[in-house]
Amino acid sequence: MYKTKTYRQNISVRLTSSKARENLKIPVPRILAYCSRAIGRKLGSEYIVMERGPSIELGRVWETLKPRDKLPIVKQIGSI
């Protein structure tokens, strides 16, 4: 579960995730459920529930990658 701080952040994360799933050649978890309005909700917070990805998060290994391995990823993300 990903806790968002604002309505706009919630929308931004959902749209970014959707575009990444459509355009990148890397696994991007699907959004299973979300709440973009915290008012009147039991949880009292905006949130996004995403499926667990089949691989390691890029952020966890980024610093260990060599520049030649990072470049294709950066180009792919930049092309969106």
C-alpha positions as CSV (number, residue, x, y, z in Angstrom):
1,M,0.0,0.0,0.0
2,Y,1.3,3.4,-0.9
3,K,0.0,6.3,1.2
4,T,-0.4,9.5,-0.7
5,K,-0.3,13.0,1.0
6,T,-2.6,14.9,-1.3
7,Y,-5.4,14.4,-3.9
8,R,-3.0,15.6,-6.7
9,Q,-0.2,13.3,-5.6
10,N,-2.7,10.4,-5.7
11,I,-3.7,11.2,-9.2
12,S,-0.1,11.8,-10.3
13,V,1.0,8.4,-9.0
14,R,-1.9,6.6,-10.7
15,L,-1.3,8.4,-14.0
16,T,2.5,7.9,-13.9
17,S,2.1,4.2,-13.1
18,S,-0.4,3.8,-15.9
19,K,1.8,5.5,-18.5
20,A,4.8,3.5,-17.3
21,R,2.9,0.2,-17.7
22,E,1.9,1.2,-21.3
23,N,5.3,2.5,-22.5
24,L,8.2,0.9,-20.7
25,K,9.6,-2.5,-21.3
26,I,10.0,-3.2,-17.6
27,P,7.5,-4.7,-15.2
28,V,5.3,-2.0,-13.5
29,P,2.9,-3.2,-10.8
30,R,-0.8,-2.7,-11.5
31,I,-3.0,-0.5,-9.3
32,L,-5.5,-2.8,-7.5
33,A,-7.5,-0.1,-5.6
34,Y,-7.2,3.5,-4.4
35,C,-8.9,6.2,-2.4
36,S,-8.3,9.7,-3.5
37,R,-10.5,11.3,-0.9
38,A,-9.7,10.8,2.8
39,I,-12.6,12.8,4.1
40,G,-15.3,10.5,5.5
41,R,-13.1,7.3,5.1
42,K,-12.4,5.0,8.0
43,L,-8.7,5.0,7.2
44,G,-8.5,8.8,7.2
45,S,-5.9,8.9,4.5
46,E,-5.6,8.8,0.7
47,Y,-3.9,5.6,-0.5
48,I,-3.1,3.4,-3.5
49,V,-2.9,-0.4,-3.3
50,M,-0.6,-1.9,-5.9
51,E,0.3,-5.5,-6.8
52,R,3.7,-6.7,-5.8
53,G,6.2,-6.5,-8.6
54,P,7.8,-9.7,-10.0
55,S,11.3,-8.3,-9.7
56,I,13.5,-6.0,-7.6
57,E,12.7,-2.3,-7.4
58,L,15.0,-0.3,-9.6
59,G,15.6,2.2,-6.7
60,R,17.2,-0.6,-4.7
61,V,19.8,-1.5,-7.3
62,W,20.3,1.8,-9.1
63,E,23.5,2.7,-7.3
64,T,25.0,-0.7,-8.0
65,L,24.4,-0.4,-11.8
66,K,27.2,0.7,-14.2
67,P,26.6,3.8,-16.3
68,R,26.3,1.6,-19.5
69,D,23.4,-0.3,-17.7
70,K,21.7,2.9,-16.5
71,L,21.7,4.7,-19.9
72,P,19.1,2.5,-21.7
73,I,16.8,2.7,-18.7
74,V,17.1,6.5,-18.6
75,K,16.5,6.8,-22.3
76,Q,13.4,4.6,-22.1
77,I,11.9,6.6,-19.2
78,G,12.8,9.9,-21.0
79,S,10.9,8.8,-24.1
80,I,7.5,8.8,-22.3
